[in-house]
Amino acid sequence: MKQLEQRVESLIDFISTSHRPANPESSTSTSTAEAVSPDNDPISQAPLTTVGRSYNNELLETSKSEAYDPIKLGLLDRGRAGSLLKGFRTSFTHSYPFVIVPATTDLDTFRRRNPFLFHAIMAVMTFSTPILQRRLSDDFMAQVSDQIILKCHKSMEILQGLLVYSAWYHFFYRPEAQQIGNLLQLAVSMTQDLGLTKRPNGLVRSERSAAEKRALLGTYFLNVT
């Protein structure tokens, strides 16, 4: 033990001696200059208010970004999108009557007011073109992450989009990246956040709208099946 202590002490002396600068003042000034050099760390030279303002501006620009639109992106033309929307409205809702698109709603009005739901419907209805459907599906999951997880958006339209996508999830199923459980939990959480699981306040209105009732029943149906 005594020999070990002596070796440790000698090593400490050696290290302290080898790292001691010949001119402490010049070494200190050089290292300090390097530490504060703009070339080494430009962010540290900017005022904190400037950095904070830049970050807030980025968040503001992100929140102002346009809603996803497969027609504007050139993935679908208006003619085909209108045909797919009509097919969903007249045929697919018989299998899952919990999200109804009114027959009186035209394509442009619907996609402008309900971009998330429109995206989900287009992803479901493009089953005849698997490559396009895969692209729309990947983009939809990216929108789920952006709109729900990052931006914390909550609305009936977003809930309806989740329900449509989840109801026909067999189109999008991948064994290595299965997400149906997460999607259903997001739907359940959103029904709670929107107050659909609570008794309506009699001072505001006597009962829920038909869309709200369908969404709540549709969420229950998917989770129990």
Residue pairs with C-beta under 8 A, 6 or more apart in sequence:
21 27
21 28
34 40
35 41
36 44
36 45
38 45
43 51
62 151
63 151
66 72
67 115
67 116
68 115
68 116
68 119
68 139
68 143
69 111
69 115
69 118
69 119
70 76
70 81
70 119
70 122
70 136
70 139
71 77
71 78
71 81
71 111
75 132
75 135
75 136
76 84
76 122
76 126
76 132
78 107
78 108
81 107
81 111
81 122
82 107
84 121
84 122
84 125
84 126
85 101
85 107
85 110
85 118
85 121
85 122
85 125
87 125
88 101
88 121
88 124
88 125
89 100
89 101
89 103
92 124
92 125
92 168
93 99
93 100
93 101
95 167
96 163
96 164
96 167
96 168
96 218
97 214
98 163
98 167
98 214
98 215
98 217
98 218
98 221
99 117
99 160
99 163
99 164
99 167
99 214
99 215
99 218
100 210
100 211
100 214
101 110
101 121
110 118
111 118
113 157
114 157
114 160
114 161
116 143
116 147
116 157
116 158
116 161
117 157
117 158
117 160
117 161
117 164
119 136
119 139
119 140
119 143
119 161
120 140
120 160
120 161
120 162
120 164
120 165
121 164
122 136
123 133
123 136
123 137
123 140
123 165
123 171
123 172
124 164
124 165
124 167
124 168
124 171
126 132
126 133
126 136
127 133
127 171
133 171
133 172
137 171
137 172
140 161
140 165
141 179
144 162
144 183
144 186
147 153
147 158
148 154
148 158
148 186
148 190
154 190
154 193
154 194
155 194
156 194
156 211
156 212
156 215
158 190
159 187
159 190
159 191
159 194
159 215
159 219
160 211
160 215
162 183
162 186
162 187
162 190
163 187
163 215
163 218
163 219
163 222
165 172
165 183
166 180
166 183
166 184
166 187
166 222
167 218
167 222
169 180
169 183
173 180
184 219
184 222
184 223
187 219
187 222
187 223
188 219
188 223
191 197
191 215
191 216
191 219
194 212
196 208
196 212
196 215
196 216
197 216
200 206
200 207
200 208
208 216
